[in-house]
Amino acid sequence: MPLRLTILENILARLNLLPVPLFDTPLAPGIAKVLVAACELGIFDALSEQSLSLEALAEKLKCNPQGLQLLLQLLISAGYLRLRRGRYINTRMAQRWLTSASPISVAPYIIHSPDIVAIWDHLPEVVRENKQAMRMPYDEDASDPSTAAALARHYAGLAALAMALGGEVVNRVKIPAGATQLLDVGGSHAAYSALFCRKYPALHATILDIQPGIEAGKRTAQQTHLEKRMTFICGDIVCEDFSKDLSSSYDVALYFHIAHLLPPEINAAVLEKVVQTLKPGGVLVFLDQITDQTHHSKLASLMVQFMALTMTTVGGTCYPFPTVKSWLEQAGMSHVRRHRLLTPGATLITAKKR
Ligand SMILES: C[S@@+](CC[C@H](N)C(=O)[O-])C[C@H]1O[C@@H](n2cnc3c(N)ncnc32)[C@H](O)[C@@H]1O
């Protein structure tokens, strides 16, 4: 994506004189591999504080200098690094989005991305049969060490994404005056809860998720020093009726990236339970990829369409706004509003309990 065409290349592409499909493959998957390898090796962190020569960087990363140079040259051409007077340096974009020093680094999501790309290996099967081709990660046996490692990568990636992009969501949501209790349904890594708690000092968050998700959430609580303001409940939101114990207890409920995991009738049933946990006047905040909210953006369309492909492959799907609105209204919510976000492909929906 940071790849820039020269003026001449742009003109040739417009005249259909360049073999443009070759940029999508093998070039794009090649750049993806280079980026994942760079994050795994820690190149951007190594260059975060100071520029380094090839030899110094190779020694720091324990790499062969000639091998490393191949990767560094590719990172320069792809727009992630610069070479100045014999020293490598991060571009501003790499420094902001890929270094641990940045609170909005998405590097953990980049490291998780090969797990997502592997889901797309099932594309031919999905196209031929239009049905689920593999299980959701949450349905796998978490006691298996490789599954546990994949789930840890998954939750770390989602947490990074939430920390990077969630600020906008938190700023757009109006919570009831004097609100003290927030329920984060399927909140796992707890990053959205942490952002709400930081903005509203009186708020306490309850995160409801399965055990591996909760383990990730407890790590976030520790890292953000919010342990005392977060409670974790281990439960299955589909099979268990959490609304009984939590009835009318919350001012705000989050339903973030849950809808795309579940069939329509299950979403309607889970949302009904969520609404029961809200106090009258409480606010339900819904975040997901919404199929009819791409606002003529090719980038937003690609984000939503890839999410739909990914979810169809693992047994979920993405929904249009009228479907979400009808679930919320049937469950007893009013004032159902959609909010356009700067983050491409994500739509925020809010509603108030009657
Ligand atoms: C796509 S993630 C979204 C996480 C977070 N809400 C966010 O927006 O980043 C889906 C979450 O739902 C949780 N989950 C999936 N099935 C669940 C179930 N049956 N009961 C409780 N949590 C579940 C997963 O563990 C995971 O945390």
The ligand as an SDF file (V2000), in Angstrom:
LIG
                    3D

 27 29  0  0  0  0  0  0  0  0999 V2000
  -13.8600  -11.0380   16.8120 C   0  0  0  0  0  0  0  0  0  0  0  0
  -13.5770  -11.1440   18.5270 S   0  0  0  0  0  0  0  0  0  0  0  0
  -14.0390   -9.5120   19.0850 C   0  0  0  0  0  0  0  0  0  0  0  0
  -13.3320   -9.1280   20.3320 C   0  0  0  0  0  0  0  0  0  0  0  0
  -13.6130   -7.6800   20.7700 C   0  0  0  0  0  0  0  0  0  0  0  0
  -15.0050   -7.5050   21.1200 N   0  0  0  0  0  0  0  0  0  0  0  0
  -13.2250   -6.7260   19.6740 C   0  0  0  0  0  0  0  0  0  0  0  0
  -14.0840   -6.0720   19.0990 O   0  0  0  0  0  0  0  0  0  0  0  0
  -12.0270   -6.6590   19.3660 O   0  0  0  0  0  0  0  0  0  0  0  0
  -14.9090  -12.1430   19.0900 C   0  0  0  0  0  0  0  0  0  0  0  0
  -14.8950  -12.3560   20.5920 C   0  0  0  0  0  0  0  0  0  0  0  0
  -16.0170  -13.1440   20.9550 O   0  0  0  0  0  0  0  0  0  0  0  0
  -15.6000  -14.1360   21.8760 C   0  0  0  0  0  0  0  0  0  0  0  0
  -16.5200  -15.2700   21.7570 N   0  0  0  0  0  0  0  0  0  0  0  0
  -16.7490  -16.0380   20.6660 C   0  0  0  0  0  0  0  0  0  0  0  0
  -17.7040  -16.9360   20.9100 N   0  0  0  0  0  0  0  0  0  0  0  0
  -18.1010  -16.7230   22.2020 C   0  0  0  0  0  0  0  0  0  0  0  0
  -19.0580  -17.3330   23.0500 C   0  0  0  0  0  0  0  0  0  0  0  0
  -19.8290  -18.3410   22.6100 N   0  0  0  0  0  0  0  0  0  0  0  0
  -19.1930  -16.8720   24.3110 N   0  0  0  0  0  0  0  0  0  0  0  0
  -18.4270  -15.8430   24.7640 C   0  0  0  0  0  0  0  0  0  0  0  0
  -17.5090  -15.2240   24.0020 N   0  0  0  0  0  0  0  0  0  0  0  0
  -17.3420  -15.6650   22.7380 C   0  0  0  0  0  0  0  0  0  0  0  0
  -14.1860  -14.4580   21.4670 C   0  0  0  0  0  0  0  0  0  0  0  0
  -13.4340  -15.0600   22.4830 O   0  0  0  0  0  0  0  0  0  0  0  0
  -13.6710  -13.0820   21.1030 C   0  0  0  0  0  0  0  0  0  0  0  0
  -13.1900  -12.4140   22.2030 O   0  0  0  0  0  0  0  0  0  0  0  0
  1  2  1  0
  2  3  1  0
  2 10  1  0
  3  4  1  0
  4  5  1  0
  5  6  1  0
  5  7  1  0
  7  8  2  0
  7  9  1  0
 10 11  1  0
 11 12  1  0
 11 26  1  0
 12 13  1  0
 13 14  1  0
 13 24  1  0
 14 15  1  0
 14 23  1  0
 15 16  2  0
 16 17  1  0
 17 18  1  0
 17 23  2  0
 18 19  1  0
 18 20  2  0
 20 21  1  0
 21 22  2  0
 22 23  1  0
 24 25  1  0
 24 26  1  0
 26 27  1  0
M  CHG  2   2   1   9  -1
M  END
$$$$
